[in-house]
Amino acid sequence: MLMTVFFVENASAQSQENRKKQDERWISPARTAINVCPGGVAFGFYSANVEHLFGENHGLVLRGDLETIPDTYSDANIESSGKAVILNYRYHIGGGLNSFYAGAYARYRKIKGDGSLENGDFDFKLPECTLGLNVGKRWIWKNGLSLNFALGYGYAYDELKVNNSSQAAIDAIDVFRDDYTFMNGFLGEFSIGYAF
């Protein structure tokens, strides 16, 4: 009888200790993560970023984007492409890179395009600055695999620079702006990479 009581108490203590260990979150020792967004390639969007952790909670991200934009956004057959650089501060709430985070970002993006109308060709540049907030979560496995998901939104300001200032060209570019850049303030990321 005494052996049975001892065995039950010992098993109960081990069970509680195992549950406690499972409840503790593994904090990756990784300080840097490099990620790419593979899903964007299907939409002509190429993005890569690197995040470095300073201290336990402060992350700094540098991201670069390239986008090829289809000519379906205007009747003027506008051929265009864009480039962007993003600087993002993230506060990792749980400590370590593999945690939820909230932060602020600044993005500079420039779209270049050219189109043709009956009254002549035109080309334009559309530089844009955005300041915003974002939230997200990074997962890191023990083998270094990193998965990141983030959403953000901010205030975007752009300024049109066009070489042909005819009203028809400006109207065509305005249609393009309304159809393509209507979500200028949006920032999203679903990426995969490696943390070390």
Salt bridges, closest charged atoms under 4 A:
GLU17 OE2 - LYS21 NZ 3.72
GLU51 OE1 - ARG90 NH1 2.92
GLU51 OE2 - HIS92 NE2 2.61
GLU51 OE1 - ARG138 NH2 2.85
GLU56 OE2 - ARG31 NH1 3.94
ASP65 OD1 - ARG63 NE 2.93
GLU67 OE2 - ARG109 NH1 3.29
GLU128 OE2 - ARG107 NH2 3.65
GLU128 OE1 - ARG109 NH2 3.26
ASP158 OD1 - ARG177 NH2 2.69
ASP174 OD1 - ARG177 NH1 3.68
GLU189 OE1 - ARG90 NH2 3.10
